[in-house]
Amino acid sequence: MSQTTTLSCRPIGTIRTPWQTPADCPRNGRQPDPAPVCRVQVLPEFHPGLASLDGFSHLILLYWMDRVAQPKLRFTPPFDDTERGVFATRAPFHPNPIGVSVVAFDGFAEPGVLNVRFLDCTDGTPLLDIKPYLPTTDAVPAASMGWLGRHATRNANTTT
Amino acid sequence: MSQTTTLSCRPIGTIRTPWQTPADCPRNGRQPDPAPVCRVQVLPEFHPGLASLDGFSHLILLYWMDRVAQPKLRFTPPFDDTERGVFATRAPFHPNPIGVSVVAFDGFAEPGVLNVRFLDCTDGTPLLDIKPYLPTTDAVPAASMGWLGRHATRNANTTT
């Protein structure tokens, strides 16, 4: 694999949220109280892949943060006074602008349209993937948060 | 955004694991006991983005599962008797073959090379992103696992 290899993704759908610009978005998806129900619209050709989602309380969504102008490897977060490496932040400036959110899955609004809570991305964000959230491999409640520990948000919405 | 939009990613590094083919890989990264220490080699141009990772016990890695020949929207898992939608599985056949793993971060082996545990991908997998794991938004220990609940692995490695 060369350093210039290009890997091509394609949208499998669109995320609908109440936030029209990055400046409108909450700091994280669990900060708004109540967390608004957002919609995940999956393109028809991918609907067969949605079978068996019933019964999962939470999902992992991957999406393409297409509203970010330019990646930055280092920057000073607005709530901090030290320059940080981008890989130690959840800011949208990563070299590959792929967002990851753990969301509560509230079922289908209609075929191919999922109701979810705890997103924090802009309206119209291209969806890349849906995965089931598995607490056996994805939940580490005691994980330590490095420099972000003292900035942790006191989220109104906790585990459900 | 059209349905044929192409979104381009590029590797930011390479993941080194003990598994040479998909058939060698464990069912999930917490199944092997002990979990081997794997290496994440970040390309030099991205090293500045690694500042401030110290103190995070866990990270989220995104990677490109380049050994998967063909996406499948439905398939019958080897441990199940029912056809499932791919978005209700963590199988590597998703339309965009982006893997997500929560790993324990054991520090740097050398500048730009991370020691991590709990990966389950093949050796040489292209790395797409590193994010800090935040239990405030990423940990949902009580999440329900739908059809996968009765197949949950009794992992040797639990939360650390």
Interface residues (C-beta under 8 A of the other chain):
Chain A: M1 Q3 T4 T5 T6 L7 S8 C9 R10 P11 I12 T14 N28 G29 R30 L43 F46 P48 G49 L50 A51 S52 L53 D54 G55 F56 S57 H58 I60 L62 W64 D66 L73 R74 T82 E83 R84 G85 V86 F87 A88 T89 R90 H94 P95 N96 I98 V100 S101 V102 F118 G124 P126 L128 D129 I130 K131 P132 Y133 L134 P135 T136 T137 D138 A139 V140 P141 A142 A143 S144 M145 G146 W147 L148 G149 A152 T153 N155 T159 T160
Chain B: M1 Q3 T4 T5 T6 L7 S8 C9 R10 P11 I12 T14 N28 G29 R30 L43 F46 P48 G49 L50 A51 S52 L53 D54 G55 F56 S57 H58 I60 L62 W64 D66 L73 R74 T82 E83 R84 G85 V86 F87 A88 T89 R90 H94 P95 N96 I98 V100 S101 V102 F118 G124 P126 L128 D129 I130 K131 P132 Y133 L134 P135 T136 T137 D138 A139 V140 P141 A142 A143 S144 M145 G146 W147 L148 G149 A152 T153 N155 T159 T160
